[in-house]
Amino acid sequence: MGLSDKLKQLITADELNTTRIAEKSGVDRRTIHSIIKKENLNPRIDTVKRLADYFGITIDKLIR
């Protein structure tokens, strides 16, 4: 499972939306969408770190 799939899983499990995640994580909503749609296969490490911090998991758990 890659970043896109894991992100989709976390969003679905917690009944979240990308707007809320963007507001709380500081990651642009369009960036989140591009990761989910697999348009952005190489997001910046600070983006991945912010998303991992938002979900309270390690970067490793988010990308694997």
CHARMM internal coordinates of N, CA and C (Angstrom, degrees):
IC EDIT
DIST 1 N 1 CA 1.4609
DIST 1 CA 1 C 1.5210
ANGL 1 N 1 CA 1 C 107.65
DIST 1 C 2 N 1.2984
ANGL 1 CA 1 C 2 N 116.63
DIHE 1 N 1 CA 1 C 2 N 128.56
DIST 2 N 2 CA 1.4496
ANGL 1 C 2 N 2 CA 121.29
DIHE 1 CA 1 C 2 N 2 CA -179.60
DIST 2 CA 2 C 1.5161
ANGL 2 N 2 CA 2 C 112.36
DIHE 1 C 2 N 2 CA 2 C -98.10
DIST 2 C 3 N 1.3011
ANGL 2 CA 2 C 3 N 115.50
DIHE 2 N 2 CA 2 C 3 N -174.32
DIST 3 N 3 CA 1.4617
ANGL 2 C 3 N 3 CA 122.45
DIHE 2 CA 2 C 3 N 3 CA -177.68
DIST 3 CA 3 C 1.5253
ANGL 3 N 3 CA 3 C 112.01
DIHE 2 C 3 N 3 CA 3 C -57.18
DIST 3 C 4 N 1.3100
ANGL 3 CA 3 C 4 N 117.52
DIHE 3 N 3 CA 3 C 4 N -47.39
DIST 4 N 4 CA 1.4608
ANGL 3 C 4 N 4 CA 121.25
DIHE 3 CA 3 C 4 N 4 CA -178.62
DIST 4 CA 4 C 1.5250
ANGL 4 N 4 CA 4 C 111.49
DIHE 3 C 4 N 4 CA 4 C -59.17
DIST 4 C 5 N 1.3212
ANGL 4 CA 4 C 5 N 115.85
DIHE 4 N 4 CA 4 C 5 N -48.44
DIST 5 N 5 CA 1.4622
ANGL 4 C 5 N 5 CA 120.41
DIHE 4 CA 4 C 5 N 5 CA -178.77
DIST 5 CA 5 C 1.5190
ANGL 5 N 5 CA 5 C 111.76
DIHE 4 C 5 N 5 CA 5 C -65.77
DIST 5 C 6 N 1.3127
ANGL 5 CA 5 C 6 N 116.82
DIHE 5 N 5 CA 5 C 6 N -41.61
DIST 6 N 6 CA 1.4606
ANGL 5 C 6 N 6 CA 120.80
DIHE 5 CA 5 C 6 N 6 CA -179.93
DIST 6 CA 6 C 1.5315
ANGL 6 N 6 CA 6 C 110.44
DIHE 5 C 6 N 6 CA 6 C -65.37
DIST 6 C 7 N 1.3212
ANGL 6 CA 6 C 7 N 116.47
DIHE 6 N 6 CA 6 C 7 N -41.84
DIST 7 N 7 CA 1.4570
ANGL 6 C 7 N 7 CA 120.68
DIHE 6 CA 6 C 7 N 7 CA 178.94
DIST 7 CA 7 C 1.5281
ANGL 7 N 7 CA 7 C 110.46
DIHE 6 C 7 N 7 CA 7 C -62.20
DIST 7 C 8 N 1.3339
ANGL 7 CA 7 C 8 N 116.82
DIHE 7 N 7 CA 7 C 8 N -44.62
DIST 8 N 8 CA 1.4736
ANGL 7 C 8 N 8 CA 120.72
DIHE 7 CA 7 C 8 N 8 CA 176.85
DIST 8 CA 8 C 1.5149
ANGL 8 N 8 CA 8 C 110.69
DIHE 7 C 8 N 8 CA 8 C -59.56
DIST 8 C 9 N 1.3218
ANGL 8 CA 8 C 9 N 116.71
DIHE 8 N 8 CA 8 C 9 N -43.14
DIST 9 N 9 CA 1.4573
ANGL 8 C 9 N 9 CA 121.70
DIHE 8 CA 8 C 9 N 9 CA -179.71
DIST 9 CA 9 C 1.5335
ANGL 9 N 9 CA 9 C 111.25
DIHE 8 C 9 N 9 CA 9 C -61.87
DIST 9 C 10 N 1.3096
ANGL 9 CA 9 C 10 N 117.03
DIHE 9 N 9 CA 9 C 10 N -45.32
DIST 10 N 10 CA 1.4626
ANGL 9 C 10 N 10 CA 121.18
DIHE 9 CA 9 C 10 N 10 CA 179.91
DIST 10 CA 10 C 1.5254
ANGL 10 N 10 CA 10 C 111.70
DIHE 9 C 10 N 10 CA 10 C -64.76
DIST 10 C 11 N 1.3140
ANGL 10 CA 10 C 11 N 116.09
DIHE 10 N 10 CA 10 C 11 N -40.80
DIST 11 N 11 CA 1.4671
ANGL 10 C 11 N 11 CA 120.41
DIHE 10 CA 10 C 11 N 11 CA 179.62
DIST 11 CA 11 C 1.5220
ANGL 11 N 11 CA 11 C 110.41
DIHE 10 C 11 N 11 CA 11 C -64.19
DIST 11 C 12 N 1.3186
ANGL 11 CA 11 C 12 N 116.60
DIHE 11 N 11 CA 11 C 12 N -44.25
DIST 12 N 12 CA 1.4657
ANGL 11 C 12 N 12 CA 121.44
DIHE 11 CA 11 C 12 N 12 CA -179.77
DIST 12 CA 12 C 1.5272
ANGL 12 N 12 CA 12 C 111.34
DIHE 11 C 12 N 12 CA 12 C -67.30
DIST 12 C 13 N 1.3172
ANGL 12 CA 12 C 13 N 116.79
DIHE 12 N 12 CA 12 C 13 N -45.65
DIST 13 N 13 CA 1.4630
ANGL 12 C 13 N 13 CA 121.41
DIHE 12 CA 12 C 13 N 13 CA -177.41
DIST 13 CA 13 C 1.5225
ANGL 13 N 13 CA 13 C 111.96
DIHE 12 C 13 N 13 CA 13 C -61.70
DIST 13 C 14 N 1.3213
ANGL 13 CA 13 C 14 N 116.67
DIHE 13 N 13 CA 13 C 14 N -37.96
DIST 14 N 14 CA 1.4638
ANGL 13 C 14 N 14 CA 120.76
DIHE 13 CA 13 C 14 N 14 CA -177.39
DIST 14 CA 14 C 1.5232
ANGL 14 N 14 CA 14 C 112.92
DIHE 13 C 14 N 14 CA 14 C -95.55
DIST 14 C 15 N 1.3544
ANGL 14 CA 14 C 15 N 115.86
DIHE 14 N 14 CA 14 C 15 N 4.97
DIST 15 N 15 CA 1.4654
ANGL 14 C 15 N 15 CA 121.59
DIHE 14 CA 14 C 15 N 15 CA -179.35
DIST 15 CA 15 C 1.5323
ANGL 15 N 15 CA 15 C 111.38
DIHE 14 C 15 N 15 CA 15 C 50.81
DIST 15 C 16 N 1.3203
ANGL 15 CA 15 C 16 N 115.35
DIHE 15 N 15 CA 15 C 16 N 50.04
DIST 16 N 16 CA 1.4604
ANGL 15 C 16 N 16 CA 122.32
DIHE 15 CA 15 C 16 N 16 CA -178.70
DIST 16 CA 16 C 1.5168
ANGL 16 N 16 CA 16 C 109.96
DIHE 15 C 16 N 16 CA 16 C -102.68
DIST 16 C 17 N 1.3204
ANGL 16 CA 16 C 17 N 115.07
DIHE 16 N 16 CA 16 C 17 N 172.41
DIST 17 N 17 CA 1.4614
ANGL 16 C 17 N 17 CA 119.94
DIHE 16 CA 16 C 17 N 17 CA 171.39
DIST 17 CA 17 C 1.5262
ANGL 17 N 17 CA 17 C 107.74
DIHE 16 C 17 N 17 CA 17 C -131.97
DIST 17 C 18 N 1.3118
ANGL 17 CA 17 C 18 N 115.09
DIHE 17 N 17 CA 17 C 18 N 160.14
DIST 18 N 18 CA 1.4605
ANGL 17 C 18 N 18 CA 119.88
DIHE 17 CA 17 C 18 N 18 CA -174.27
DIST 18 CA 18 C 1.5237
ANGL 18 N 18 CA 18 C 112.94
DIHE 17 C 18 N 18 CA 18 C -65.65
DIST 18 C 19 N 1.3058
ANGL 18 CA 18 C 19 N 117.19
DIHE 18 N 18 CA 18 C 19 N -28.96
DIST 19 N 19 CA 1.4676
ANGL 18 C 19 N 19 CA 119.53
DIHE 18 CA 18 C 19 N 19 CA 178.28
DIST 19 CA 19 C 1.5243
ANGL 19 N 19 CA 19 C 110.52
DIHE 18 C 19 N 19 CA 19 C -64.08
DIST 19 C 20 N 1.2954
ANGL 19 CA 19 C 20 N 116.56
DIHE 19 N 19 CA 19 C 20 N -45.20
DIST 20 N 20 CA 1.4705
ANGL 19 C 20 N 20 CA 120.95
DIHE 19 CA 19 C 20 N 20 CA 179.75
DIST 20 CA 20 C 1.5305
ANGL 20 N 20 CA 20 C 110.65
DIHE 19 C 20 N 20 CA 20 C -64.90
DIST 20 C 21 N 1.3178
ANGL 20 CA 20 C 21 N 116.52
DIHE 20 N 20 CA 20 C 21 N -43.53
DIST 21 N 21 CA 1.4616
ANGL 20 C 21 N 21 CA 120.17
DIHE 20 CA 20 C 21 N 21 CA 178.97
DIST 21 CA 21 C 1.5270
ANGL 21 N 21 CA 21 C 110.03
DIHE 20 C 21 N 21 CA 21 C -61.77
DIST 21 C 22 N 1.3205
ANGL 21 CA 21 C 22 N 116.45
DIHE 21 N 21 CA 21 C 22 N -42.97
DIST 22 N 22 CA 1.4658
ANGL 21 C 22 N 22 CA 120.76
DIHE 21 CA 21 C 22 N 22 CA 179.64
DIST 22 CA 22 C 1.5261
ANGL 22 N 22 CA 22 C 110.79
DIHE 21 C 22 N 22 CA 22 C -61.32
DIST 22 C 23 N 1.3094
ANGL 22 CA 22 C 23 N 116.37
DIHE 22 N 22 CA 22 C 23 N -44.89
DIST 23 N 23 CA 1.4720
ANGL 22 C 23 N 23 CA 120.15
DIHE 22 CA 22 C 23 N 23 CA -179.52
DIST 23 CA 23 C 1.5198
ANGL 23 N 23 CA 23 C 111.68
DIHE 22 C 23 N 23 CA 23 C -61.74
DIST 23 C 24 N 1.3137
ANGL 23 CA 23 C 24 N 117.02
DIHE 23 N 23 CA 23 C 24 N -42.90
DIST 24 N 24 CA 1.4629
ANGL 23 C 24 N 24 CA 121.18
DIHE 23 CA 23 C 24 N 24 CA -174.41
DIST 24 CA 24 C 1.5250
ANGL 24 N 24 CA 24 C 113.70
DIHE 23 C 24 N 24 CA 24 C -84.57
DIST 24 C 25 N 1.3345
ANGL 24 CA 24 C 25 N 117.55
DIHE 24 N 24 CA 24 C 25 N -27.61
DIST 25 N 25 CA 1.4607
ANGL 24 C 25 N 25 CA 119.96
DIHE 24 CA 24 C 25 N 25 CA -176.15
DIST 25 CA 25 C 1.5190
ANGL 25 N 25 CA 25 C 113.15
DIHE 24 C 25 N 25 CA 25 C -95.60
DIST 25 C 26 N 1.3309
ANGL 25 CA 25 C 26 N 116.19
DIHE 25 N 25 CA 25 C 26 N -21.92
DIST 26 N 26 CA 1.4527
ANGL 25 C 26 N 26 CA 119.62
DIHE 25 CA 25 C 26 N 26 CA -176.49
DIST 26 CA 26 C 1.5253
ANGL 26 N 26 CA 26 C 113.20
DIHE 25 C 26 N 26 CA 26 C 84.65
DIST 26 C 27 N 1.3218
ANGL 26 CA 26 C 27 N 116.64
DIHE 26 N 26 CA 26 C 27 N 7.68
DIST 27 N 27 CA 1.4685
ANGL 26 C 27 N 27 CA 121.73
DIHE 26 CA 26 C 27 N 27 CA 177.23
DIST 27 CA 27 C 1.5255
ANGL 27 N 27 CA 27 C 107.67
DIHE 26 C 27 N 27 CA 27 C -95.60
DIST 27 C 28 N 1.3119
ANGL 27 CA 27 C 28 N 116.03
DIHE 27 N 27 CA 27 C 28 N 131.30
DIST 28 N 28 CA 1.4583
ANGL 27 C 28 N 28 CA 120.61
DIHE 27 CA 27 C 28 N 28 CA -179.12
DIST 28 CA 28 C 1.5326
ANGL 28 N 28 CA 28 C 110.98
DIHE 27 C 28 N 28 CA 28 C -58.40
DIST 28 C 29 N 1.3234
ANGL 28 CA 28 C 29 N 115.60
DIHE 28 N 28 CA 28 C 29 N 138.42
DIST 29 N 29 CA 1.4638
ANGL 28 C 29 N 29 CA 121.75
DIHE 28 CA 28 C 29 N 29 CA -178.72
DIST 29 CA 29 C 1.5280
ANGL 29 N 29 CA 29 C 111.71
DIHE 28 C 29 N 29 CA 29 C -57.95
DIST 29 C 30 N 1.3289
ANGL 29 CA 29 C 30 N 116.76
DIHE 29 N 29 CA 29 C 30 N -38.77
DIST 30 N 30 CA 1.4718
ANGL 29 C 30 N 30 CA 120.12
DIHE 29 CA 29 C 30 N 30 CA 179.02
DIST 30 CA 30 C 1.5236
ANGL 30 N 30 CA 30 C 111.16
DIHE 29 C 30 N 30 CA 30 C -64.43
DIST 30 C 31 N 1.3163
ANGL 30 CA 30 C 31 N 116.84
DIHE 30 N 30 CA 30 C 31 N -34.48
DIST 31 N 31 CA 1.4652
ANGL 30 C 31 N 31 CA 120.96
DIHE 30 CA 30 C 31 N 31 CA 177.40
DIST 31 CA 31 C 1.5187
ANGL 31 N 31 CA 31 C 110.06
DIHE 30 C 31 N 31 CA 31 C -65.98
DIST 31 C 32 N 1.3223
ANGL 31 CA 31 C 32 N 116.02
DIHE 31 N 31 CA 31 C 32 N -44.01
DIST 32 N 32 CA 1.4668
ANGL 31 C 32 N 32 CA 120.17
DIHE 31 CA 31 C 32 N 32 CA 178.21
DIST 32 CA 32 C 1.5233
ANGL 32 N 32 CA 32 C 110.07
DIHE 31 C 32 N 32 CA 32 C -60.33
DIST 32 C 33 N 1.3244
ANGL 32 CA 32 C 33 N 117.08
DIHE 32 N 32 CA 32 C 33 N -45.94
DIST 33 N 33 CA 1.4616
ANGL 32 C 33 N 33 CA 120.98
DIHE 32 CA 32 C 33 N 33 CA 178.46
DIST 33 CA 33 C 1.5267
ANGL 33 N 33 CA 33 C 111.36
DIHE 32 C 33 N 33 CA 33 C -60.59
DIST 33 C 34 N 1.3158
ANGL 33 CA 33 C 34 N 117.37
DIHE 33 N 33 CA 33 C 34 N -41.92
DIST 34 N 34 CA 1.4647
ANGL 33 C 34 N 34 CA 119.76
DIHE 33 CA 33 C 34 N 34 CA -178.48
DIST 34 CA 34 C 1.5306
ANGL 34 N 34 CA 34 C 111.61
DIHE 33 C 34 N 34 CA 34 C -67.34
DIST 34 C 35 N 1.3192
ANGL 34 CA 34 C 35 N 117.22
DIHE 34 N 34 CA 34 C 35 N -31.09
DIST 35 N 35 CA 1.4684
ANGL 34 C 35 N 35 CA 120.54
DIHE 34 CA 34 C 35 N 35 CA 175.68
DIST 35 CA 35 C 1.5252
ANGL 35 N 35 CA 35 C 109.30
DIHE 34 C 35 N 35 CA 35 C -69.97
DIST 35 C 36 N 1.3191
ANGL 35 CA 35 C 36 N 116.82
DIHE 35 N 35 CA 35 C 36 N -46.16
DIST 36 N 36 CA 1.4658
ANGL 35 C 36 N 36 CA 120.95
DIHE 35 CA 35 C 36 N 36 CA -179.62
DIST 36 CA 36 C 1.5261
ANGL 36 N 36 CA 36 C 111.57
DIHE 35 C 36 N 36 CA 36 C -61.07
DIST 36 C 37 N 1.3251
ANGL 36 CA 36 C 37 N 116.58
DIHE 36 N 36 CA 36 C 37 N -40.84
DIST 37 N 37 CA 1.4672
ANGL 36 C 37 N 37 CA 121.24
DIHE 36 CA 36 C 37 N 37 CA -178.38
DIST 37 CA 37 C 1.5313
ANGL 37 N 37 CA 37 C 112.58
DIHE 36 C 37 N 37 CA 37 C -80.87
DIST 37 C 38 N 1.3199
ANGL 37 CA 37 C 38 N 116.22
DIHE 37 N 37 CA 37 C 38 N 2.02
DIST 38 N 38 CA 1.4629
ANGL 37 C 38 N 38 CA 123.45
DIHE 37 CA 37 C 38 N 38 CA -178.79
DIST 38 CA 38 C 1.5250
ANGL 38 N 38 CA 38 C 112.75
DIHE 37 C 38 N 38 CA 38 C 61.25
DIST 38 C 39 N 1.3230
ANGL 38 CA 38 C 39 N 115.97
DIHE 38 N 38 CA 38 C 39 N 28.70
DIST 39 N 39 CA 1.4599
ANGL 38 C 39 N 39 CA 121.45
DIHE 38 CA 38 C 39 N 39 CA 173.57
DIST 39 CA 39 C 1.5287
ANGL 39 N 39 CA 39 C 110.09
DIHE 38 C 39 N 39 CA 39 C -84.98
DIST 39 C 40 N 1.3171
ANGL 39 CA 39 C 40 N 115.44
DIHE 39 N 39 CA 39 C 40 N -28.58
DIST 40 N 40 CA 1.4621
ANGL 39 C 40 N 40 CA 121.74
DIHE 39 CA 39 C 40 N 40 CA 177.57
DIST 40 CA 40 C 1.5276
ANGL 40 N 40 CA 40 C 107.28
DIHE 39 C 40 N 40 CA 40 C -112.62
DIST 40 C 41 N 1.3152
ANGL 40 CA 40 C 41 N 115.76
DIHE 40 N 40 CA 40 C 41 N 94.67
DIST 41 N 41 CA 1.4570
ANGL 40 C 41 N 41 CA 120.50
DIHE 40 CA 40 C 41 N 41 CA -177.33
DIST 41 CA 41 C 1.5218
ANGL 41 N 41 CA 41 C 113.06
DIHE 40 C 41 N 41 CA 41 C -88.48
DIST 41 C 42 N 1.3192
ANGL 41 CA 41 C 42 N 116.68
DIHE 41 N 41 CA 41 C 42 N -7.81
DIST 42 N 42 CA 1.4623
ANGL 41 C 42 N 42 CA 121.85
DIHE 41 CA 41 C 42 N 42 CA -178.47
DIST 42 CA 42 C 1.5198
ANGL 42 N 42 CA 42 C 111.15
DIHE 41 C 42 N 42 CA 42 C -135.00
DIST 42 C 43 N 1.3385
ANGL 42 CA 42 C 43 N 117.84
DIHE 42 N 42 CA 42 C 43 N 65.96
DIST 43 N 43 CA 1.4702
ANGL 42 C 43 N 43 CA 118.54
DIHE 42 CA 42 C 43 N 43 CA 179.85
DIST 43 CA 43 C 1.5269
ANGL 43 N 43 CA 43 C 110.40
DIHE 42 C 43 N 43 CA 43 C -67.43
DIST 43 C 44 N 1.3091
ANGL 43 CA 43 C 44 N 114.95
DIHE 43 N 43 CA 43 C 44 N 156.59
DIST 44 N 44 CA 1.4681
ANGL 43 C 44 N 44 CA 120.65
DIHE 43 CA 43 C 44 N 44 CA 178.95
DIST 44 CA 44 C 1.5234
ANGL 44 N 44 CA 44 C 109.64
DIHE 43 C 44 N 44 CA 44 C -63.97
DIST 44 C 45 N 1.3134
ANGL 44 CA 44 C 45 N 115.60
DIHE 44 N 44 CA 44 C 45 N 150.02
DIST 45 N 45 CA 1.4645
ANGL 44 C 45 N 45 CA 120.72
DIHE 44 CA 44 C 45 N 45 CA -177.76
DIST 45 CA 45 C 1.5244
ANGL 45 N 45 CA 45 C 111.46
DIHE 44 C 45 N 45 CA 45 C -61.46
DIST 45 C 46 N 1.3322
ANGL 45 CA 45 C 46 N 117.77
DIHE 45 N 45 CA 45 C 46 N -35.31
DIST 46 N 46 CA 1.4636
ANGL 45 C 46 N 46 CA 118.55
DIHE 45 CA 45 C 46 N 46 CA 179.37
DIST 46 CA 46 C 1.5277
ANGL 46 N 46 CA 46 C 111.08
DIHE 45 C 46 N 46 CA 46 C -67.51
DIST 46 C 47 N 1.3115
ANGL 46 CA 46 C 47 N 117.22
DIHE 46 N 46 CA 46 C 47 N -30.21
DIST 47 N 47 CA 1.4692
ANGL 46 C 47 N 47 CA 120.91
DIHE 46 CA 46 C 47 N 47 CA 175.79
DIST 47 CA 47 C 1.5241
ANGL 47 N 47 CA 47 C 109.91
DIHE 46 C 47 N 47 CA 47 C -66.76
DIST 47 C 48 N 1.3141
ANGL 47 CA 47 C 48 N 116.24
DIHE 47 N 47 CA 47 C 48 N -47.16
DIST 48 N 48 CA 1.4639
ANGL 47 C 48 N 48 CA 121.04
DIHE 47 CA 47 C 48 N 48 CA 179.65
DIST 48 CA 48 C 1.5264
ANGL 48 N 48 CA 48 C 109.99
DIHE 47 C 48 N 48 CA 48 C -62.99
DIST 48 C 49 N 1.3178
ANGL 48 CA 48 C 49 N 116.73
DIHE 48 N 48 CA 48 C 49 N -40.88
DIST 49 N 49 CA 1.4777
ANGL 48 C 49 N 49 CA 121.36
DIHE 48 CA 48 C 49 N 49 CA 179.37
DIST 49 CA 49 C 1.5262
ANGL 49 N 49 CA 49 C 110.72
DIHE 48 C 49 N 49 CA 49 C -62.87
DIST 49 C 50 N 1.3106
ANGL 49 CA 49 C 50 N 117.58
DIHE 49 N 49 CA 49 C 50 N -44.02
DIST 50 N 50 CA 1.4632
ANGL 49 C 50 N 50 CA 120.42
DIHE 49 CA 49 C 50 N 50 CA 179.31
DIST 50 CA 50 C 1.5297
ANGL 50 N 50 CA 50 C 111.41
DIHE 49 C 50 N 50 CA 50 C -62.78
DIST 50 C 51 N 1.3283
ANGL 50 CA 50 C 51 N 116.26
DIHE 50 N 50 CA 50 C 51 N -41.16
DIST 51 N 51 CA 1.4674
ANGL 50 C 51 N 51 CA 119.58
DIHE 50 CA 50 C 51 N 51 CA 178.53
DIST 51 CA 51 C 1.5297
ANGL 51 N 51 CA 51 C 110.97
DIHE 50 C 51 N 51 CA 51 C -66.82
DIST 51 C 52 N 1.3148
ANGL 51 CA 51 C 52 N 116.95
DIHE 51 N 51 CA 51 C 52 N -43.04
DIST 52 N 52 CA 1.4669
ANGL 51 C 52 N 52 CA 120.48
DIHE 51 CA 51 C 52 N 52 CA 177.83
DIST 52 CA 52 C 1.5281
ANGL 52 N 52 CA 52 C 110.49
DIHE 51 C 52 N 52 CA 52 C -61.18
DIST 52 C 53 N 1.3163
ANGL 52 CA 52 C 53 N 116.70
DIHE 52 N 52 CA 52 C 53 N -44.62
DIST 53 N 53 CA 1.4694
ANGL 52 C 53 N 53 CA 120.49
DIHE 52 CA 52 C 53 N 53 CA 178.37
DIST 53 CA 53 C 1.5218
ANGL 53 N 53 CA 53 C 110.88
DIHE 52 C 53 N 53 CA 53 C -61.63
DIST 53 C 54 N 1.3252
ANGL 53 CA 53 C 54 N 116.92
DIHE 53 N 53 CA 53 C 54 N -41.99
DIST 54 N 54 CA 1.4650
ANGL 53 C 54 N 54 CA 120.30
DIHE 53 CA 53 C 54 N 54 CA 179.62
DIST 54 CA 54 C 1.5286
ANGL 54 N 54 CA 54 C 110.70
DIHE 53 C 54 N 54 CA 54 C -58.19
DIST 54 C 55 N 1.3244
ANGL 54 CA 54 C 55 N 116.77
DIHE 54 N 54 CA 54 C 55 N -43.98
DIST 55 N 55 CA 1.4641
ANGL 54 C 55 N 55 CA 120.64
DIHE 54 CA 54 C 55 N 55 CA -177.98
DIST 55 CA 55 C 1.5234
ANGL 55 N 55 CA 55 C 112.76
DIHE 54 C 55 N 55 CA 55 C -84.14
DIST 55 C 56 N 1.3203
ANGL 55 CA 55 C 56 N 117.08
DIHE 55 N 55 CA 55 C 56 N -5.01
DIST 56 N 56 CA 1.4626
ANGL 55 C 56 N 56 CA 120.59
DIHE 55 CA 55 C 56 N 56 CA 178.17
DIST 56 CA 56 C 1.5194
ANGL 56 N 56 CA 56 C 113.25
DIHE 55 C 56 N 56 CA 56 C 71.22
DIST 56 C 57 N 1.3346
ANGL 56 CA 56 C 57 N 116.41
DIHE 56 N 56 CA 56 C 57 N 33.50
DIST 57 N 57 CA 1.4493
ANGL 56 C 57 N 57 CA 121.11
DIHE 56 CA 56 C 57 N 57 CA 178.88
DIST 57 CA 57 C 1.5301
ANGL 57 N 57 CA 57 C 109.29
DIHE 56 C 57 N 57 CA 57 C -129.36
DIST 57 C 58 N 1.3137
ANGL 57 CA 57 C 58 N 115.68
DIHE 57 N 57 CA 57 C 58 N 168.02
DIST 58 N 58 CA 1.4604
ANGL 57 C 58 N 58 CA 119.08
DIHE 57 CA 57 C 58 N 58 CA 178.11
DIST 58 CA 58 C 1.5272
ANGL 58 N 58 CA 58 C 110.19
DIHE 57 C 58 N 58 CA 58 C -78.39
DIST 58 C 59 N 1.3053
ANGL 58 CA 58 C 59 N 114.96
DIHE 58 N 58 CA 58 C 59 N 161.48
DIST 59 N 59 CA 1.4605
ANGL 58 C 59 N 59 CA 120.09
DIHE 58 CA 58 C 59 N 59 CA 175.42
DIST 59 CA 59 C 1.5250
ANGL 59 N 59 CA 59 C 109.56
DIHE 58 C 59 N 59 CA 59 C -58.59
DIST 59 C 60 N 1.3016
ANGL 59 CA 59 C 60 N 116.52
DIHE 59 N 59 CA 59 C 60 N -42.29
DIST 60 N 60 CA 1.4686
ANGL 59 C 60 N 60 CA 121.21
DIHE 59 CA 59 C 60 N 60 CA -179.19
DIST 60 CA 60 C 1.5306
ANGL 60 N 60 CA 60 C 111.17
DIHE 59 C 60 N 60 CA 60 C -57.65
DIST 60 C 61 N 1.3229
ANGL 60 CA 60 C 61 N 117.34
DIHE 60 N 60 CA 60 C 61 N -44.42
DIST 61 N 61 CA 1.4703
ANGL 60 C 61 N 61 CA 120.08
DIHE 60 CA 60 C 61 N 61 CA 178.84
DIST 61 CA 61 C 1.5282
ANGL 61 N 61 CA 61 C 111.85
DIHE 60 C 61 N 61 CA 61 C -67.04
DIST 61 C 62 N 1.2989
ANGL 61 CA 61 C 62 N 116.75
DIHE 61 N 61 CA 61 C 62 N -30.15
DIST 62 N 62 CA 1.4715
ANGL 61 C 62 N 62 CA 120.05
DIHE 61 CA 61 C 62 N 62 CA -179.87
DIST 62 CA 62 C 1.5265
ANGL 62 N 62 CA 62 C 111.69
DIHE 61 C 62 N 62 CA 62 C -74.61
DIST 62 C 63 N 1.3090
ANGL 62 CA 62 C 63 N 117.62
DIHE 62 N 62 CA 62 C 63 N -36.67
DIST 63 N 63 CA 1.4643
ANGL 62 C 63 N 63 CA 118.81
DIHE 62 CA 62 C 63 N 63 CA -174.57
DIST 63 CA 63 C 1.5264
ANGL 63 N 63 CA 63 C 113.44
DIHE 62 C 63 N 63 CA 63 C -93.02
DIST 63 C 64 N 1.3034
ANGL 63 CA 63 C 64 N 118.63
DIHE 63 N 63 CA 63 C 64 N -9.36
DIST 64 N 64 CA 1.4874
ANGL 63 C 64 N 64 CA 120.89
DIHE 63 CA 63 C 64 N 64 CA -178.84
DIST 64 CA 64 C 1.4936
ANGL 64 N 64 CA 64 C 111.89
DIHE 63 C 64 N 64 CA 64 C -111.13
END
COOR INIT
IC SEED 1 N 1 CA 1 C
IC BUILD
